[in-house]
Amino acid sequence: YSFSAYSNITKYYFLMILFLFLQITFGSTFLGNVPIHEEVHRCAGQIYGYKGCVRDFQINNKELFIIDEALGGRNVENCNVPICDYHPCHNGGTCTSDAENWFCECPKLYSGKLCQFATCDENPCGNGATCFPKSRRDAVCLCPYGRSGILCSDAINISQPSFSGTDVFGYTSFLAYSAIPNITFYYEFRLKFQLANHHSALQDNLIFFTGQKGQGLNGDDFLELGLRNGRVVYSYNLGSGTATIVSKPLDLTLNIHVIHLGRYLQKGWLKVDDQKNKTVTSPGRLVGLNVFSQFYLGGYREYTPELLPKGSRFKNSFQGCVFDVQVRNSMNQEFKSPGTPEGHPNSGRSVGQCKDSPCSLIKCRNGGKCIESGSTVYCDCLTGWKGAFCTETVSVCEPEHDPPHLCKQGGTCVPLPKGYTCHCPLGTTGTYCEQG
């Protein structure tokens, strides 16, 4: 430092202030209350202990493990998550909770956070595809990112990802990228999208999402973009309330729509196509966005809206193409694609290449109809037919046969050249084993 412009007494006081500043030290940080033996500064006033639960604890955007990183404590108990009181698990799943989380223990042949998905007993799908039982004998392979075909054996190059929304099995198409770093105080996104059809603009569809732990709790930080009733909806929560901007209705005569959005501290902005820029200021005093999840594009890994933070619950995933997604966390930086340096996602499901049709390579037989969902493709067979390409007949004794056989009381159905007969267990008789 140069003091040539100041008097000696000014230098002295400056050095004293600097010395005192450097001597300032802070004691321990106490959570919940202050021990009796600790001295409290008189300006703090009377301190009363907190009674309740503390779920997350962050200092300077760093999340601390409340118990593991504590130097000491007293009279602290686990706080049970009450979500299990609402019985969230489906299909006979058992809900279990601890101080940090809750989960469903699923019975055999069911999976998902809520045990909401049926799974295959035997999985014929390749390359890590998700197998869904179309019937007791047939399966559908929901292809991971970069794969297509009946068994997801075909590699595809994706430059403009195409999303198909939520399929008939309850799964969504999505891409998941690594969490975007350093967007706590500033971010800007640019992207383009093309709707699958005009009807898809009028639905309630998620375009992208990133947020906290995904337990469906109010107050979780999040950032999201979606479509609702033909308008673009941009929302974020910094922990003290949700801020939302809704655009004017989209001009559906445009083939491609362009979005530019951002936020600096509490203030956010959104520009859609040639519409005027719109702004919003988030409520409360918090200014930082703390998100830990991956960056999801087009949908969510398990699209159960109740698992998303309150205020961000779009009903479905996107239908159409989303491309040229770029982000930056400073005005002085260049825009970059999320994920790896090449812009590749970590994972994905049922995402195809825009304008490509996987059904163009599939020939369903015997009146079967080809169904495509992004990169996922399968044949929907007419009654009486089964198999990947609807080339196999359904036996009169198989569960899929319509109408089903009439054998009762454990009778075994045996197919005949014309019709079937019932082999009755001991103690029963009759054409369909219906008599004792």
Backbone hydrogen bonds in HBPLUS format (Angstrom, degrees):
<---DONOR---> <-ACCEPTOR-->    atom                        ^
c    i                          cat <-CA-CA->   ^        H-A-AA   ^      H-
h    n   atom  resd res      DA  || num        DHA   H-A  angle D-A-AA Bond
n    s   type  num  typ     dist DA aas  dist angle  dist       angle   num
A0006-TYR N   A0003-PHE O   3.05 MM   3  5.51 170.3  2.06 123.4 125.4     1
A0011-LYS N   A0007-SER O   2.97 MM   4  6.29 156.4  2.03 148.2 155.1     2
A0012-TYR N   A0008-ASN O   2.92 MM   4  6.20 152.3  2.00 144.1 151.8     3
A0013-TYR N   A0009-ILE O   3.05 MM   4  6.35 165.8  2.07 150.2 151.9     4
A0014-PHE N   A0010-THR O   2.92 MM   4  6.08 159.0  1.97 150.7 157.2     5
A0015-LEU N   A0011-LYS O   2.89 MM   4  6.09 162.1  1.92 152.2 156.7     6
A0016-MET N   A0012-TYR O   2.94 MM   4  6.21 151.9  2.02 147.7 156.1     7
A0017-ILE N   A0013-TYR O   2.93 MM   4  6.15 161.6  1.96 150.5 154.7     8
A0018-LEU N   A0014-PHE O   2.88 MM   4  6.13 162.4  1.92 150.3 155.7     9
A0019-PHE N   A0015-LEU O   2.83 MM   4  5.97 153.6  1.90 143.3 150.9    10
A0020-LEU N   A0016-MET O   2.87 MM   4  6.13 162.9  1.90 150.7 155.0    11
A0021-PHE N   A0017-ILE O   2.86 MM   4  6.05 156.2  1.92 148.7 155.8    12
A0022-LEU N   A0018-LEU O   3.00 MM   4  6.21 154.5  2.07 145.3 151.7    13
A0023-GLN N   A0019-PHE O   3.08 MM   4  6.33 128.1  2.36 137.8 151.6    14
A0023-GLN N   A0020-LEU O   3.06 MM   3  5.01 133.9  2.28  93.5 106.7    15
A0024-ILE N   A0021-PHE O   3.23 MM   3  5.44 155.0  2.29 103.0 110.3    16
A0050-TYR N   A0032-GLY O   2.67 MM  18  4.90 167.1  1.69 154.2 158.9    17
A0038-GLU N   A0035-PRO O   3.19 MM   3  5.59 158.6  2.23 111.2 117.8    18
A0044-ALA N   A0041-HIS O   2.91 MM   3  5.57 157.7  1.96 119.1 126.4    19
A0045-GLY N   A0042-ARG O   3.37 MM   3  5.89 154.7  2.43 109.9 115.4    20
A0064-LEU N   A0057-PHE O   2.84 MM   7  5.69 171.5  1.84 166.7 169.4    21
A0059-ILE N   A0062-LYS O   2.90 MM   3  5.25 154.1  1.97 147.2 149.5    22
A0062-LYS N   A0059-ILE O   2.95 MM   3  5.25 156.2  2.01 110.9 118.7    23
A0069-GLU N   A0065-PHE O   3.06 MM   4  5.54 163.4  2.08 146.9 150.6    24
A0070-ALA N   A0067-ILE O   3.27 MM   3  5.39 160.9  2.31 106.9 112.7    25
A0085-ASP N   A0082-PRO O   2.91 MM   3  5.52 151.5  2.00 118.8 127.3    26
A0086-TYR N   A0083-ILE O   2.98 MM   3  5.64 161.2  2.01 118.1 124.1    27
A0087-HIS N   A0084-CYS O   3.09 MM   3  5.17 167.6  2.11 109.6 112.2    28
A0090-HIS N   A0114-LEU O   2.76 MM  24  5.77 170.6  1.77 154.1 156.9    29
A0093-GLY N   A0090-HIS O   2.96 MM   3  5.63 156.1  2.02 123.7 131.1    30
A0094-THR N   A0105-GLU O   2.96 MM  11  5.03 158.5  2.00 139.0 142.3    31
A0105-GLU N   A0094-THR O   2.78 MM  11  5.03 169.5  1.79 147.7 149.0    32
A0096-THR N   A0103-PHE O   2.90 MM   7  5.56 162.2  1.94 165.9 172.0    33
A0103-PHE N   A0096-THR O   2.89 MM   7  5.56 156.9  1.95 159.7 167.5    34
A0098-ASP N   A0101-ASN O   2.91 MM   3  5.61 162.8  1.94 165.1 165.7    35
A0110-TYR N   A0107-PRO O   3.26 MM   3  5.94 132.9  2.49 145.4 142.0    36
A0119-THR N   A0109-LEU O   2.96 MM  10  4.82 154.7  2.02 121.2 120.6    37
A0111-SER N   A0117-PHE O   2.83 MM   6  5.22 153.2  1.90 145.8 153.8    38
A0117-PHE N   A0111-SER O   3.03 MM   6  5.22 166.1  2.05 158.8 154.4    39
A0115-CYS N   A0112-GLY O   3.05 MM   3  4.62 165.9  2.07 101.0 105.2    40
A0126-GLY N   A0151-LEU O   3.19 MM  25  5.96 163.8  2.22 146.0 150.2    41
A0129-ALA N   A0126-GLY O   3.22 MM   3  5.84 151.4  2.31 116.4 123.6    42
A0130-THR N   A0142-LEU O   3.03 MM  12  4.97 158.4  2.07 148.6 144.9    43
A0142-LEU N   A0130-THR O   2.76 MM  12  4.97 174.0  1.76 160.2 158.1    44
A0132-PHE N   A0140-VAL O   2.89 MM   8  5.20 166.3  1.91 155.9 160.3    45
A0140-VAL N   A0132-PHE O   2.74 MM   8  5.20 159.8  1.78 155.7 162.9    46
A0134-LYS N   A0138-ASP O   2.89 MM   4  5.41 125.1  2.20 119.5 133.7    47
A0135-SER N   A0138-ASP O   3.11 MM   3  5.11 159.0  2.16 141.2 135.7    48
A0350-SER N   A0143-CYS O   2.71 MM 207  5.24 165.7  1.73 164.9 169.7    49
A0147-ARG N   A0144-PRO O   3.15 MM   3  5.78 148.3  2.25 146.9 144.0    50
A0145-TYR N   A0348-GLY O   3.24 MM 203  4.64 131.0  2.50 106.6 103.1    51
A0156-ILE N   A0146-GLY O   3.04 MM  10  5.20 160.8  2.08 122.5 126.1    52
A0148-SER N   A0154-ASP O   2.74 MM   6  5.06 141.9  1.89 145.5 156.2    53
A0154-ASP N   A0148-SER O   2.94 MM   6  5.06 154.0  2.01 164.5 157.7    54
A0152-CYS N   A0149-GLY O   3.21 MM   3  4.56 158.4  2.26  91.9  98.2    55
A0354-CYS N   A0160-GLN O   2.82 MM 194  5.50 156.5  1.87 161.3 169.3    56
A0322-VAL N   A0161-PRO O   3.22 MM 161  6.05 148.9  2.33 157.9 167.1    57
A0162-SER N   A0352-GLY O   2.73 MM 190  4.94 151.3  1.81 141.0 142.3    58
A0352-GLY N   A0162-SER O   3.10 MM 190  4.94 153.4  2.18 142.5 142.9    59
A0163-PHE N   A0320-GLY O   2.66 MM 157  5.29 169.7  1.67 167.7 164.0    60
A0320-GLY N   A0163-PHE O   2.91 MM 157  5.29 157.7  1.96 139.3 145.8    61
A0165-GLY N   A0318-PHE O   2.88 MM 153  4.95 115.7  2.30 160.9 142.8    62
A0173-SER N   A0165-GLY O   3.29 MM   8  6.00 144.9  2.42 146.9 155.8    63
A0167-ASP N   A0171-TYR O   2.80 MM   4  5.61 158.1  1.85 170.0 171.8    64
A0170-GLY N   A0167-ASP O   3.06 MM   3  5.51 166.8  2.08 115.4 119.6    65
A0174-PHE N   A0349-ARG O   3.19 MM 175  5.62 143.9  2.32 138.6 148.4    66
A0349-ARG N   A0174-PHE O   3.03 MM 175  5.62 149.5  2.13 149.5 153.5    67
A0175-LEU N   A0297-LEU O   2.96 MM 122  5.11 144.5  2.08 146.8 155.6    68
A0297-LEU N   A0175-LEU O   2.83 MM 122  5.11 166.5  1.85 152.7 156.8    69
A0176-ALA N   A0347-SER O   2.93 MM 171  5.33 165.4  1.95 146.3 144.3    70
A0346-ASN N   A0176-ALA O   2.70 MM 170  5.71 145.8  1.82 150.0 161.3    71
A0347-SER N   A0176-ALA O   3.32 MM 171  5.33 154.1  2.39 141.4 145.6    72
A0177-TYR N   A0295-PHE O   2.87 MM 118  5.02 166.5  1.88 142.3 146.9    73
A0295-PHE N   A0177-TYR O   3.00 MM 118  5.02 152.8  2.07 128.4 135.8    74
A0289-LEU N   A0184-THR O   2.82 MM 105  4.47 159.8  1.86 123.1 130.0    75
A0265-LEU N   A0185-PHE O   2.88 MM  80  5.02 164.7  1.90 146.9 152.1    76
A0187-TYR N   A0263-ARG O   3.14 MM  76  5.63 147.4  2.25 151.5 156.5    77
A0263-ARG N   A0187-TYR O   3.00 MM  76  5.63 146.8  2.12 157.1 157.7    78
A0188-GLU N   A0328-ARG O   2.93 MM 140  5.44 139.5  2.10 156.8 162.6    79
A0328-ARG N   A0188-GLU O   3.05 MM 140  5.44 144.3  2.19 146.5 154.0    80
A0189-PHE N   A0261-LEU O   2.80 MM  72  5.36 164.2  1.83 153.6 157.5    81
A0261-LEU N   A0189-PHE O   3.01 MM  72  5.36 160.3  2.05 147.5 153.9    82
A0190-ARG N   A0326-GLN O   2.93 MM 136  5.22 156.5  1.99 144.4 147.6    83
A0326-GLN N   A0190-ARG O   2.83 MM 136  5.22 155.7  1.88 159.6 163.8    84
A0191-LEU N   A0259-ILE O   3.11 MM  68  5.47 153.7  2.18 151.0 154.7    85
A0259-ILE N   A0191-LEU O   2.94 MM  68  5.47 172.1  1.95 163.4 163.6    86
A0192-LYS N   A0323-PHE O   2.98 MM 131  5.44 158.9  2.02 171.1 169.4    87
A0323-PHE N   A0192-LYS O   2.95 MM 131  5.44 164.3  1.97 147.1 152.2    88
A0193-PHE N   A0257-HIS O   2.95 MM  64  5.39 151.7  2.03 145.5 153.4    89
A0257-HIS N   A0193-PHE O   2.91 MM  64  5.39 174.2  1.91 161.8 163.6    90
A0194-GLN N   A0321-CYS O   2.78 MM 127  5.02 155.0  1.84 145.4 151.8    91
A0321-CYS N   A0194-GLN O   2.79 MM 127  5.02 155.2  1.85 149.4 156.1    92
A0196-ALA N   A0319-GLN O   3.05 MM 123  5.51 151.7  2.13 130.8 123.8    93
A0200-SER N   A0197-ASN O   3.20 MM   3  5.52 130.4  2.46 102.9 114.4    94
A0201-ALA N   A0198-HIS O   3.12 MM   3  5.48 143.5  2.26 105.5 115.4    95
A0202-LEU N   A0199-HIS O   3.05 MM   3  5.42 143.9  2.19 108.3 118.3    96
A0230-GLY N   A0201-ALA O   2.78 MM  29  4.75 134.6  1.98 141.7 134.6    97
A0316-ASN N   A0204-ASP O   2.92 MM 112  5.99 158.8  1.96 166.8 166.2    98
A0205-ASN N   A0227-LEU O   2.87 MM  22  5.12 132.5  2.10 138.8 151.6    99
A0227-LEU N   A0205-ASN O   2.72 MM  22  5.12 160.9  1.76 155.1 162.0   100
A0206-LEU N   A0316-ASN O   2.87 MM 110  6.27 152.9  1.95 142.9 148.4   101
A0207-ILE N   A0225-LEU O   2.77 MM  18  5.38 160.5  1.81 141.8 143.0   102
A0298-GLY N   A0207-ILE O   2.61 MM  91  4.75 172.5  1.62 152.8 150.1   103
A0208-PHE N   A0225-LEU O   3.12 MM  17  5.32 157.7  2.17 134.6 139.0   104
A0225-LEU N   A0208-PHE O   2.98 MM  17  5.32 153.0  2.06 150.9 148.7   105
A0209-PHE N   A0296-TYR O   2.93 MM  87  5.20 148.0  2.04 143.6 150.6   106
A0296-TYR N   A0209-PHE O   2.85 MM  87  5.20 167.0  1.87 168.6 164.1   107
A0210-THR N   A0223-LEU O   2.97 MM  13  5.45 148.7  2.07 159.1 164.5   108
A0223-LEU N   A0210-THR O   2.84 MM  13  5.45 150.3  1.92 167.6 174.8   109
A0292-PHE N   A0211-GLY O   3.13 MM  81  6.25 138.2  2.31 127.5 133.9   110
A0293-SER N   A0211-GLY O   2.93 MM  82  5.52 162.0  1.96 177.1 172.9   111
A0212-GLN N   A0221-ASP O   3.18 MM   9  5.88 125.4  2.49 177.9 166.6   112
A0216-GLY N   A0307-LEU O   3.11 MM  91  4.14 121.6  2.46 120.0 106.8   113
A0222-PHE N   A0237-ASN O   3.25 MM  15  5.38 145.3  2.38 129.9 137.9   114
A0237-ASN N   A0222-PHE O   3.01 MM  15  5.38 153.8  2.08 147.7 149.8   115
A0224-GLU N   A0235-SER O   3.00 MM  11  5.49 160.0  2.04 165.2 162.1   116
A0235-SER N   A0224-GLU O   3.15 MM  11  5.49 163.1  2.18 140.8 146.0   117
A0226-GLY N   A0233-VAL O   2.91 MM   7  5.23 148.9  2.00 148.2 156.9   118
A0233-VAL N   A0226-GLY O   2.80 MM   7  5.23 169.4  1.81 147.2 148.9   119
A0228-ARG N   A0231-ARG O   2.90 MM   3  5.39 160.5  1.94 153.5 160.2   120
A0231-ARG N   A0228-ARG O   3.09 MM   3  5.39 155.0  2.15 109.9 117.7   121
A0250-LEU N   A0230-GLY O   2.89 MM  20  5.92 165.7  1.91 174.2 173.0   122
A0247-SER N   A0232-VAL O   2.90 MM  15  5.25 167.6  1.92 157.1 161.3   123
A0234-TYR N   A0245-ILE O   2.92 MM  11  5.23 169.2  1.93 158.5 162.2   124
A0245-ILE N   A0234-TYR O   2.81 MM  11  5.23 158.6  1.85 154.5 161.9   125
A0236-TYR N   A0243-ALA O   3.01 MM   7  5.51 148.8  2.11 150.0 159.2   126
A0243-ALA N   A0236-TYR O   2.87 MM   7  5.51 170.3  1.88 166.4 168.1   127
A0254-LEU N   A0251-ASP O   3.06 MM   3  5.91 167.0  2.08 123.4 127.4   128
A0273-ASP N   A0258-VAL O   2.81 MM  15  5.05 172.8  1.82 157.3 159.9   129
A0260-HIS N   A0271-LYS O   2.92 MM  11  5.17 158.2  1.97 156.2 160.7   130
A0271-LYS N   A0260-HIS O   2.79 MM  11  5.17 147.8  1.89 153.3 163.5   131
A0262-GLY N   A0269-TRP O   3.05 MM   7  5.45 153.0  2.13 147.8 148.3   132
A0269-TRP N   A0262-GLY O   3.00 MM   7  5.45 157.2  2.06 139.8 141.2   133
A0264-TYR N   A0267-LYS O   2.84 MM   3  5.46 158.8  1.89 161.8 166.8   134
A0267-LYS N   A0264-TYR O   3.08 MM   3  5.46 139.8  2.25 143.7 134.7   135
A0282-SER N   A0266-GLN O   2.97 MM  16  5.15 163.8  2.00 133.7 137.6   136
A0268-GLY N   A0280-VAL O   2.82 MM  12  5.32 164.6  1.84 155.7 161.1   137
A0280-VAL N   A0268-GLY O   2.96 MM  12  5.32 144.8  2.08 145.7 146.8   138
A0270-LEU N   A0278-LYS O   2.83 MM   8  5.33 149.2  1.93 153.0 161.5   139
A0278-LYS N   A0270-LEU O   2.93 MM   8  5.33 168.7  1.95 152.1 155.3   140
A0275-GLN N   A0272-VAL O   2.88 MM   3  5.56 156.4  1.94 150.0 152.2   141
A0318-PHE N   A0298-GLY O   2.74 MM  20  5.00 152.2  1.82 147.6 156.6   142
A0304-THR N   A0302-GLU O   2.74 MM   2  5.77 130.1  1.98 114.8  98.6   143
A0307-LEU N   A0304-THR O   2.83 MM   3  5.81 172.6  1.83 139.9 142.5   144
A0308-LEU N   A0305-PRO O   3.03 MM   3  5.40 158.9  2.08 112.9 119.6   145
A0312-SER N   A0309-PRO O   3.15 MM   3  5.87 145.5  2.27 144.2 144.5   146
A0327-VAL N   A0336-LYS O   2.71 MM   9  5.38 155.5  1.77 148.0 153.7   147
A0336-LYS N   A0327-VAL O   2.92 MM   9  5.38 164.7  1.94 138.7 142.5   148
A0333-GLN N   A0330-SER O   3.16 MM   3  5.35 165.0  2.19 108.3 113.0   149
A0340-THR N   A0344-HIS O   3.48 MM   4  5.47 170.4  2.49 144.5 144.8   150
A0343-GLY N   A0340-THR O   2.69 MM   3  4.94 159.8  1.73 115.7 122.4   151
A0356-ASP N   A0353-GLN O   3.00 MM   3  5.55 161.0  2.03 137.6 140.9   152
A0360-SER N   A0357-SER O   3.10 MM   3  5.65 160.1  2.14 114.6 120.6   153
A0361-LEU N   A0358-PRO O   3.20 MM   3  5.82 164.5  2.22 114.6 119.3   154
A0362-ILE N   A0359-CYS O   3.13 MM   3  4.98 162.8  2.16 102.9 108.3   155
A0365-ARG N   A0389-PHE O   2.92 MM  24  5.83 167.7  1.93 146.2 150.3   156
A0368-GLY N   A0365-ARG O   2.96 MM   3  5.51 160.8  2.00 120.0 126.4   157
A0369-LYS N   A0380-ASP O   2.93 MM  11  5.07 163.8  1.96 138.0 138.8   158
A0380-ASP N   A0369-LYS O   2.75 MM  11  5.07 176.2  1.75 150.6 151.5   159
A0371-ILE N   A0378-TYR O   2.81 MM   7  5.45 173.5  1.81 173.9 176.0   160
A0378-TYR N   A0371-ILE O   2.97 MM   7  5.45 152.4  2.05 151.6 160.0   161
A0373-SER N   A0376-THR O   2.76 MM   3  5.00 162.4  1.79 148.9 151.9   162
A0376-THR N   A0373-SER O   3.07 MM   3  5.00 154.0  2.14 126.1 121.8   163
A0385-TRP N   A0382-LEU O   3.10 MM   3  5.85 152.8  2.18 148.1 147.7   164
A0394-VAL N   A0384-GLY O   2.88 MM  10  4.96 154.0  1.94 124.8 125.1   165
A0386-LYS N   A0392-GLU O   2.68 MM   6  5.13 146.3  1.79 151.3 158.9   166
A0392-GLU N   A0386-LYS O   3.08 MM   6  5.13 166.7  2.10 149.8 145.6   167
A0390-CYS N   A0387-GLY O   3.23 MM   3  4.79 165.8  2.26  98.4 102.6   168
A0398-GLU N   A0395-SER O   3.02 MM   3  5.31 161.3  2.06 111.6 117.6   169
A0401-HIS N   A0398-GLU O   3.04 MM   3  5.56 162.1  2.07 117.4 123.1   170
A0408-LYS N   A0432-TYR O   2.77 MM  24  5.77 162.0  1.80 151.3 155.8   171
A0411-GLY N   A0408-LYS O   2.81 MM   3  5.42 152.3  1.88 122.4 131.6   172
A0412-THR N   A0423-HIS O   2.88 MM  11  5.00 163.7  1.91 145.4 143.7   173
A0423-HIS N   A0412-THR O   2.83 MM  11  5.00 166.2  1.85 148.9 149.8   174
A0414-VAL N   A0421-THR O   2.87 MM   7  5.36 162.0  1.91 165.9 169.1   175
A0421-THR N   A0414-VAL O   2.95 MM   7  5.36 155.4  2.01 146.5 153.7   176
A0416-LEU N   A0419-GLY O   2.87 MM   3  5.30 167.1  1.89 139.2 134.7   177
A0428-THR N   A0425-PRO O   3.18 MM   3  5.98 142.0  2.33 149.2 148.2   178
A0429-THR N   A0435-GLN O   2.86 MM   6  5.11 150.4  1.95 136.4 141.3   179
A0435-GLN N   A0429-THR O   2.92 MM   6  5.11 160.9  1.96 160.7 155.2   180
A0433-CYS N   A0430-GLY O   3.19 MM   3  4.65 170.2  2.20  98.4 100.8   181
